[in-house]
């Protein structure tokens, strides 16, 4: 399993994308920006480049000749994807908390970079995984439609939740509030986001394995 993960990273992940969390995370220092975009860059840039690189390296055929199971192939790929996603979220969270200290009196129109916001980011990535991973493993080769559908789903989630956060007074108090009760709710939302991310990604893995077992590698 470890060797499969190393293989996916070496063949599919350009060194630039290993430092991409730092580059995109720095955008958290832009005061009052749409911070969902920081995480969505993973869906818009990293994933298409990664899977295009793997396809150009004929990774599927190469991996099929290794003494590994299809289940392990899927598991290793999901470990790489989820690892990169978590790296983006963790770095953005750290930079976001620093940003809040730098701009303590800023009035936010869009979600502030607090713990609750990053719970939503994890839920957004869970939706991306649930759509992208099973769709991709219908063929384990073509990723265009899977990427389009999953990116649209994640972007719609970001747009809808942001609109609700602005328009709904109750949600606005939770996500924009700075009092102790709001901060506690934001921490709970982050924990819920972690659980959702892990559970939904595990579900995506199970569906992907079932589909990949039906794929004939040629």
Buried (B, 14 or more C-beta within 10 A) or exposed (E): EEEBBEBBBEBBBEEEBEEBBEEBBBBBBEEEBBBBBBBBBBBBBBBBBBBBBBBEBEBBEEBBEEEBEBBBBBBBBBBBBBEBBBBBBEBBBEBBBEBBEEBEEEEBEBBBBBBBBBBBBBBBBBBBBBBBBBBBBBBBBEBEEBBBBBBEBBBEBBEEBBEEBBEEEEBEEBBBBEEEEBBEBBBBBBEBBBBBBEEBBEBBBEBBBEBBEEBEEE
